[in-house]
Amino acid sequence: MPSGTVKWFNSTKGFGFIEQDGGGPDIFVHISAVERSGLGSLKDGQKVSFEVVQDKRSGKSSADQLRAL
């Protein structure tokens, strides 16, 4: 399971980005994925593990099944 650091997360807007450990593009994370994972919110600089999923329509990657590390 990939891991990374929350680059920024805006709970008012409901989204943010995770910087992957080891490089690669930043991963989009939506508030619905955070809530499904049982986390209330994310904090800038927080370490997390996650699964990368692709939207079937847009093909864009996002984080799901987040876990705080």
Gaussian input, Z-matrix of N, CA and C with variables (Angstrom, degrees):
# hf/3-21g

backbone

0 1
 N
 C     1     B1
 C     2     B2     1     A1
 N     3     B3     2     A2     1     D1
 C     4     B4     3     A3     2     D2
 C     5     B5     4     A4     3     D3
 N     6     B6     5     A5     4     D4
 C     7     B7     6     A6     5     D5
 C     8     B8     7     A7     6     D6
 N     9     B9     8     A8     7     D7
 C    10    B10     9     A9     8     D8
 C    11    B11    10    A10     9     D9
 N    12    B12    11    A11    10    D10
 C    13    B13    12    A12    11    D11
 C    14    B14    13    A13    12    D12
 N    15    B15    14    A14    13    D13
 C    16    B16    15    A15    14    D14
 C    17    B17    16    A16    15    D15
 N    18    B18    17    A17    16    D16
 C    19    B19    18    A18    17    D17
 C    20    B20    19    A19    18    D18
 N    21    B21    20    A20    19    D19
 C    22    B22    21    A21    20    D20
 C    23    B23    22    A22    21    D21
 N    24    B24    23    A23    22    D22
 C    25    B25    24    A24    23    D23
 C    26    B26    25    A25    24    D24
 N    27    B27    26    A26    25    D25
 C    28    B28    27    A27    26    D26
 C    29    B29    28    A28    27    D27
 N    30    B30    29    A29    28    D28
 C    31    B31    30    A30    29    D29
 C    32    B32    31    A31    30    D30
 N    33    B33    32    A32    31    D31
 C    34    B34    33    A33    32    D32
 C    35    B35    34    A34    33    D33
 N    36    B36    35    A35    34    D34
 C    37    B37    36    A36    35    D35
 C    38    B38    37    A37    36    D36
 N    39    B39    38    A38    37    D37
 C    40    B40    39    A39    38    D38
 C    41    B41    40    A40    39    D39
 N    42    B42    41    A41    40    D40
 C    43    B43    42    A42    41    D41
 C    44    B44    43    A43    42    D42
 N    45    B45    44    A44    43    D43
 C    46    B46    45    A45    44    D44
 C    47    B47    46    A46    45    D45
 N    48    B48    47    A47    46    D46
 C    49    B49    48    A48    47    D47
 C    50    B50    49    A49    48    D48
 N    51    B51    50    A50    49    D49
 C    52    B52    51    A51    50    D50
 C    53    B53    52    A52    51    D51
 N    54    B54    53    A53    52    D52
 C    55    B55    54    A54    53    D53
 C    56    B56    55    A55    54    D54
 N    57    B57    56    A56    55    D55
 C    58    B58    57    A57    56    D56
 C    59    B59    58    A58    57    D57
 N    60    B60    59    A59    58    D58
 C    61    B61    60    A60    59    D59
 C    62    B62    61    A61    60    D60
 N    63    B63    62    A62    61    D61
 C    64    B64    63    A63    62    D62
 C    65    B65    64    A64    63    D63
 N    66    B66    65    A65    64    D64
 C    67    B67    66    A66    65    D65
 C    68    B68    67    A67    66    D66
 N    69    B69    68    A68    67    D67
 C    70    B70    69    A69    68    D68
 C    71    B71    70    A70    69    D69
 N    72    B72    71    A71    70    D70
 C    73    B73    72    A72    71    D71
 C    74    B74    73    A73    72    D72
 N    75    B75    74    A74    73    D73
 C    76    B76    75    A75    74    D74
 C    77    B77    76    A76    75    D75
 N    78    B78    77    A77    76    D76
 C    79    B79    78    A78    77    D77
 C    80    B80    79    A79    78    D78
 N    81    B81    80    A80    79    D79
 C    82    B82    81    A81    80    D80
 C    83    B83    82    A82    81    D81
 N    84    B84    83    A83    82    D82
 C    85    B85    84    A84    83    D83
 C    86    B86    85    A85    84    D84
 N    87    B87    86    A86    85    D85
 C    88    B88    87    A87    86    D86
 C    89    B89    88    A88    87    D87
 N    90    B90    89    A89    88    D88
 C    91    B91    90    A90    89    D89
 C    92    B92    91    A91    90    D90
 N    93    B93    92    A92    91    D91
 C    94    B94    93    A93    92    D92
 C    95    B95    94    A94    93    D93
 N    96    B96    95    A95    94    D94
 C    97    B97    96    A96    95    D95
 C    98    B98    97    A97    96    D96
 N    99    B99    98    A98    97    D97
 C   100   B100    99    A99    98    D98
 C   101   B101   100   A100    99    D99
 N   102   B102   101   A101   100   D100
 C   103   B103   102   A102   101   D101
 C   104   B104   103   A103   102   D102
 N   105   B105   104   A104   103   D103
 C   106   B106   105   A105   104   D104
 C   107   B107   106   A106   105   D105
 N   108   B108   107   A107   106   D106
 C   109   B109   108   A108   107   D107
 C   110   B110   109   A109   108   D108
 N   111   B111   110   A110   109   D109
 C   112   B112   111   A111   110   D110
 C   113   B113   112   A112   111   D111
 N   114   B114   113   A113   112   D112
 C   115   B115   114   A114   113   D113
 C   116   B116   115   A115   114   D114
 N   117   B117   116   A116   115   D115
 C   118   B118   117   A117   116   D116
 C   119   B119   118   A118   117   D117
 N   120   B120   119   A119   118   D118
 C   121   B121   120   A120   119   D119
 C   122   B122   121   A121   120   D120
 N   123   B123   122   A122   121   D121
 C   124   B124   123   A123   122   D122
 C   125   B125   124   A124   123   D123
 N   126   B126   125   A125   124   D124
 C   127   B127   126   A126   125   D125
 C   128   B128   127   A127   126   D126
 N   129   B129   128   A128   127   D127
 C   130   B130   129   A129   128   D128
 C   131   B131   130   A130   129   D129
 N   132   B132   131   A131   130   D130
 C   133   B133   132   A132   131   D131
 C   134   B134   133   A133   132   D132
 N   135   B135   134   A134   133   D133
 C   136   B136   135   A135   134   D134
 C   137   B137   136   A136   135   D135
 N   138   B138   137   A137   136   D136
 C   139   B139   138   A138   137   D137
 C   140   B140   139   A139   138   D138
 N   141   B141   140   A140   139   D139
 C   142   B142   141   A141   140   D140
 C   143   B143   142   A142   141   D141
 N   144   B144   143   A143   142   D142
 C   145   B145   144   A144   143   D143
 C   146   B146   145   A145   144   D144
 N   147   B147   146   A146   145   D145
 C   148   B148   147   A147   146   D146
 C   149   B149   148   A148   147   D147
 N   150   B150   149   A149   148   D148
 C   151   B151   150   A150   149   D149
 C   152   B152   151   A151   150   D150
 N   153   B153   152   A152   151   D151
 C   154   B154   153   A153   152   D152
 C   155   B155   154   A154   153   D153
 N   156   B156   155   A155   154   D154
 C   157   B157   156   A156   155   D155
 C   158   B158   157   A157   156   D156
 N   159   B159   158   A158   157   D157
 C   160   B160   159   A159   158   D158
 C   161   B161   160   A160   159   D159
 N   162   B162   161   A161   160   D160
 C   163   B163   162   A162   161   D161
 C   164   B164   163   A163   162   D162
 N   165   B165   164   A164   163   D163
 C   166   B166   165   A165   164   D164
 C   167   B167   166   A166   165   D165
 N   168   B168   167   A167   166   D166
 C   169   B169   168   A168   167   D167
 C   170   B170   169   A169   168   D168
 N   171   B171   170   A170   169   D169
 C   172   B172   171   A171   170   D170
 C   173   B173   172   A172   171   D171
 N   174   B174   173   A173   172   D172
 C   175   B175   174   A174   173   D173
 C   176   B176   175   A175   174   D174
 N   177   B177   176   A176   175   D175
 C   178   B178   177   A177   176   D176
 C   179   B179   178   A178   177   D177
 N   180   B180   179   A179   178   D178
 C   181   B181   180   A180   179   D179
 C   182   B182   181   A181   180   D180
 N   183   B183   182   A182   181   D181
 C   184   B184   183   A183   182   D182
 C   185   B185   184   A184   183   D183
 N   186   B186   185   A185   184   D184
 C   187   B187   186   A186   185   D185
 C   188   B188   187   A187   186   D186
 N   189   B189   188   A188   187   D187
 C   190   B190   189   A189   188   D188
 C   191   B191   190   A190   189   D189
 N   192   B192   191   A191   190   D190
 C   193   B193   192   A192   191   D191
 C   194   B194   193   A193   192   D192
 N   195   B195   194   A194   193   D193
 C   196   B196   195   A195   194   D194
 C   197   B197   196   A196   195   D195
 N   198   B198   197   A197   196   D196
 C   199   B199   198   A198   197   D197
 C   200   B200   199   A199   198   D198
 N   201   B201   200   A200   199   D199
 C   202   B202   201   A201   200   D200
 C   203   B203   202   A202   201   D201
 N   204   B204   203   A203   202   D202
 C   205   B205   204   A204   203   D203
 C   206   B206   205   A205   204   D204

   B1=1.4594
   B2=1.5312
   B3=1.3265
   B4=1.4693
   B5=1.5285
   B6=1.3097
   B7=1.4588
   B8=1.5164
   B9=1.3209
   B10=1.4543
   B11=1.5124
   B12=1.3312
   B13=1.4542
   B14=1.5220
   B15=1.3262
   B16=1.4632
   B17=1.5304
   B18=1.3221
   B19=1.4655
   B20=1.5245
   B21=1.3224
   B22=1.4628
   B23=1.5158
   B24=1.3379
   B25=1.4553
   B26=1.5128
   B27=1.3299
   B28=1.4586
   B29=1.5254
   B30=1.3338
   B31=1.4633
   B32=1.5226
   B33=1.3314
   B34=1.4638
   B35=1.5253
   B36=1.3293
   B37=1.4677
   B38=1.5223
   B39=1.3415
   B40=1.4526
   B41=1.5175
   B42=1.3303
   B43=1.4544
   B44=1.5188
   B45=1.3230
   B46=1.4610
   B47=1.5121
   B48=1.3424
   B49=1.4600
   B50=1.5186
   B51=1.3323
   B52=1.4578
   B53=1.5237
   B54=1.3332
   B55=1.4603
   B56=1.5275
   B57=1.3266
   B58=1.4587
   B59=1.5231
   B60=1.3351
   B61=1.4625
   B62=1.5269
   B63=1.3054
   B64=1.4589
   B65=1.5160
   B66=1.3228
   B67=1.4627
   B68=1.5151
   B69=1.3006
   B70=1.4565
   B71=1.5127
   B72=1.3199
   B73=1.4678
   B74=1.5273
   B75=1.3304
   B76=1.4626
   B77=1.5252
   B78=1.3247
   B79=1.4615
   B80=1.5238
   B81=1.3235
   B82=1.4593
   B83=1.5260
   B84=1.3232
   B85=1.4657
   B86=1.5258
   B87=1.3331
   B88=1.4657
   B89=1.5244
   B90=1.3200
   B91=1.4674
   B92=1.5313
   B93=1.3311
   B94=1.4684
   B95=1.5298
   B96=1.3385
   B97=1.4663
   B98=1.5248
   B99=1.3262
   B100=1.4666
   B101=1.5292
   B102=1.3229
   B103=1.4665
   B104=1.5276
   B105=1.3422
   B106=1.4717
   B107=1.5250
   B108=1.3159
   B109=1.4628
   B110=1.5232
   B111=1.3351
   B112=1.4557
   B113=1.5171
   B114=1.3263
   B115=1.4631
   B116=1.5204
   B117=1.3154
   B118=1.4590
   B119=1.5145
   B120=1.3144
   B121=1.4601
   B122=1.5205
   B123=1.3169
   B124=1.4597
   B125=1.5155
   B126=1.3252
   B127=1.4620
   B128=1.5198
   B129=1.3236
   B130=1.4558
   B131=1.5222
   B132=1.3285
   B133=1.4552
   B134=1.5185
   B135=1.3352
   B136=1.4641
   B137=1.5292
   B138=1.3453
   B139=1.4616
   B140=1.5228
   B141=1.3351
   B142=1.4574
   B143=1.5280
   B144=1.3222
   B145=1.4593
   B146=1.5247
   B147=1.3238
   B148=1.4615
   B149=1.5204
   B150=1.3162
   B151=1.4608
   B152=1.5213
   B153=1.3183
   B154=1.4609
   B155=1.5249
   B156=1.3276
   B157=1.4634
   B158=1.5239
   B159=1.3378
   B160=1.4618
   B161=1.5150
   B162=1.3386
   B163=1.4552
   B164=1.5276
   B165=1.3187
   B166=1.4648
   B167=1.5214
   B168=1.3185
   B169=1.4655
   B170=1.5167
   B171=1.3294
   B172=1.4682
   B173=1.5270
   B174=1.3326
   B175=1.4565
   B176=1.5207
   B177=1.3349
   B178=1.4670
   B179=1.5221
   B180=1.3316
   B181=1.4625
   B182=1.5192
   B183=1.3332
   B184=1.4633
   B185=1.5252
   B186=1.3221
   B187=1.4616
   B188=1.5255
   B189=1.3243
   B190=1.4610
   B191=1.5285
   B192=1.3126
   B193=1.4662
   B194=1.5286
   B195=1.3281
   B196=1.4640
   B197=1.5185
   B198=1.3390
   B199=1.4633
   B200=1.5155
   B201=1.3181
   B202=1.4666
   B203=1.5240
   B204=1.3231
   B205=1.4752
   B206=1.5096
   A1=107.32
   A2=117.89
   A3=120.51
   A4=111.40
   A5=115.53
   A6=120.44
   A7=108.99
   A8=115.04
   A9=120.09
   A10=111.12
   A11=113.88
   A12=122.27
   A13=108.68
   A14=116.31
   A15=120.13
   A16=107.82
   A17=115.43
   A18=121.14
   A19=108.65
   A20=115.75
   A21=122.35
   A22=108.20
   A23=114.93
   A24=121.49
   A25=108.35
   A26=116.51
   A27=122.61
   A28=107.62
   A29=116.92
   A30=120.11
   A31=112.20
   A32=117.94
   A33=120.80
   A34=110.36
   A35=116.67
   A36=121.16
   A37=111.83
   A38=116.51
   A39=120.25
   A40=115.69
   A41=118.16
   A42=119.22
   A43=111.21
   A44=114.71
   A45=121.31
   A46=109.56
   A47=116.16
   A48=121.20
   A49=110.90
   A50=114.91
   A51=123.06
   A52=108.07
   A53=116.32
   A54=122.21
   A55=107.23
   A56=117.03
   A57=121.31
   A58=111.91
   A59=116.27
   A60=120.52
   A61=107.18
   A62=117.24
   A63=120.43
   A64=113.97
   A65=117.43
   A66=120.69
   A67=113.28
   A68=115.06
   A69=121.62
   A70=110.01
   A71=116.04
   A72=119.26
   A73=112.00
   A74=116.00
   A75=120.65
   A76=108.54
   A77=116.14
   A78=122.29
   A79=109.73
   A80=116.08
   A81=123.60
   A82=109.17
   A83=116.74
   A84=120.80
   A85=108.88
   A86=115.99
   A87=122.60
   A88=109.41
   A89=116.30
   A90=122.31
   A91=111.81
   A92=118.01
   A93=119.90
   A94=111.01
   A95=118.02
   A96=121.30
   A97=110.22
   A98=116.67
   A99=121.52
   A100=109.19
   A101=116.97
   A102=121.43
   A103=111.94
   A104=117.78
   A105=121.03
   A106=110.97
   A107=116.12
   A108=121.62
   A109=112.73
   A110=116.99
   A111=120.97
   A112=114.25
   A113=116.93
   A114=121.07
   A115=108.50
   A116=117.36
   A117=120.47
   A118=112.16
   A119=115.70
   A120=122.37
   A121=107.42
   A122=116.25
   A123=122.31
   A124=108.45
   A125=116.17
   A126=121.51
   A127=108.96
   A128=116.60
   A129=120.89
   A130=109.01
   A131=117.15
   A132=121.95
   A133=114.79
   A134=117.82
   A135=121.87
   A136=110.17
   A137=117.12
   A138=122.34
   A139=108.69
   A140=116.31
   A141=122.00
   A142=110.18
   A143=115.52
   A144=121.17
   A145=105.85
   A146=116.28
   A147=119.88
   A148=110.18
   A149=115.78
   A150=122.94
   A151=107.19
   A152=116.71
   A153=121.22
   A154=107.57
   A155=115.98
   A156=121.50
   A157=108.78
   A158=115.70
   A159=120.20
   A160=109.62
   A161=115.45
   A162=121.49
   A163=108.09
   A164=116.98
   A165=120.84
   A166=112.78
   A167=117.13
   A168=119.86
   A169=112.63
   A170=116.63
   A171=119.57
   A172=112.88
   A173=117.50
   A174=120.74
   A175=113.61
   A176=117.35
   A177=121.26
   A178=110.78
   A179=115.22
   A180=121.82
   A181=110.87
   A182=115.37
   A183=120.68
   A184=108.69
   A185=115.69
   A186=122.00
   A187=110.19
   A188=115.52
   A189=122.20
   A190=107.49
   A191=117.71
   A192=123.72
   A193=111.24
   A194=115.46
   A195=121.06
   A196=111.68
   A197=115.15
   A198=122.15
   A199=108.03
   A200=115.86
   A201=119.99
   A202=108.60
   A203=115.99
   A204=120.81
   A205=110.67
   D1=125.52
   D2=179.63
   D3=-63.15
   D4=156.84
   D5=176.07
   D6=-134.71
   D7=165.29
   D8=-179.65
   D9=-173.29
   D10=-171.13
   D11=-178.00
   D12=-121.16
   D13=134.68
   D14=177.58
   D15=-64.77
   D16=115.38
   D17=179.67
   D18=-73.01
   D19=-50.24
   D20=171.81
   D21=-161.73
   D22=151.14
   D23=176.90
   D24=-145.95
   D25=125.79
   D26=-179.81
   D27=-109.55
   D28=104.09
   D29=-177.32
   D30=-68.21
   D31=-25.35
   D32=177.21
   D33=-68.02
   D34=-44.70
   D35=178.63
   D36=-80.51
   D37=-23.56
   D38=175.50
   D39=86.86
   D40=22.70
   D41=177.32
   D42=-158.68
   D43=170.92
   D44=177.70
   D45=-172.91
   D46=-163.34
   D47=-177.33
   D48=-138.54
   D49=147.00
   D50=177.06
   D51=-112.98
   D52=129.77
   D53=174.85
   D54=-87.15
   D55=121.37
   D56=-176.57
   D57=-72.54
   D58=138.70
   D59=170.93
   D60=-65.58
   D61=136.20
   D62=178.86
   D63=86.41
   D64=4.06
   D65=176.40
   D66=92.87
   D67=-173.57
   D68=-176.04
   D69=101.30
   D70=173.34
   D71=-178.21
   D72=-67.79
   D73=150.34
   D74=173.95
   D75=-63.83
   D76=146.40
   D77=-176.96
   D78=-106.83
   D79=126.85
   D80=176.93
   D81=-66.56
   D82=140.64
   D83=174.46
   D84=-135.11
   D85=129.09
   D86=-178.85
   D87=-101.98
   D88=150.51
   D89=-179.03
   D90=-56.38
   D91=-32.70
   D92=-179.91
   D93=-63.88
   D94=-36.06
   D95=177.08
   D96=-68.77
   D97=-37.44
   D98=178.19
   D99=-63.38
   D100=-47.70
   D101=-178.85
   D102=-66.45
   D103=-39.86
   D104=177.44
   D105=-60.85
   D106=-30.13
   D107=-178.78
   D108=-82.64
   D109=-2.63
   D110=178.66
   D111=83.46
   D112=9.67
   D113=177.11
   D114=-95.41
   D115=140.81
   D116=179.95
   D117=-72.29
   D118=-41.70
   D119=-179.20
   D120=-163.50
   D121=179.48
   D122=174.57
   D123=-120.63
   D124=149.10
   D125=178.31
   D126=-113.22
   D127=143.17
   D128=176.09
   D129=-55.00
   D130=133.07
   D131=179.65
   D132=87.48
   D133=-5.20
   D134=-179.31
   D135=-71.30
   D136=137.12
   D137=176.43
   D138=-86.30
   D139=133.22
   D140=-179.79
   D141=-140.50
   D142=156.32
   D143=166.24
   D144=-111.03
   D145=157.69
   D146=-172.93
   D147=-163.39
   D148=164.48
   D149=170.52
   D150=-105.73
   D151=142.22
   D152=176.75
   D153=-95.80
   D154=124.86
   D155=177.55
   D156=-120.76
   D157=152.23
   D158=178.76
   D159=-111.69
   D160=134.42
   D161=175.54
   D162=-68.08
   D163=130.40
   D164=-176.83
   D165=-65.89
   D166=-33.69
   D167=-178.65
   D168=-81.93
   D169=-49.51
   D170=-174.10
   D171=-91.04
   D172=-22.69
   D173=-177.00
   D174=78.81
   D175=2.51
   D176=-178.55
   D177=-79.21
   D178=145.50
   D179=179.90
   D180=-87.85
   D181=147.23
   D182=174.03
   D183=-149.65
   D184=164.27
   D185=-179.24
   D186=-89.99
   D187=143.29
   D188=175.89
   D189=-145.58
   D190=168.74
   D191=179.66
   D192=50.88
   D193=51.28
   D194=-178.58
   D195=-72.41
   D196=147.46
   D197=173.75
   D198=-139.24
   D199=132.99
   D200=175.99
   D201=-72.43
   D202=140.29
   D203=178.46
   D204=-107.54

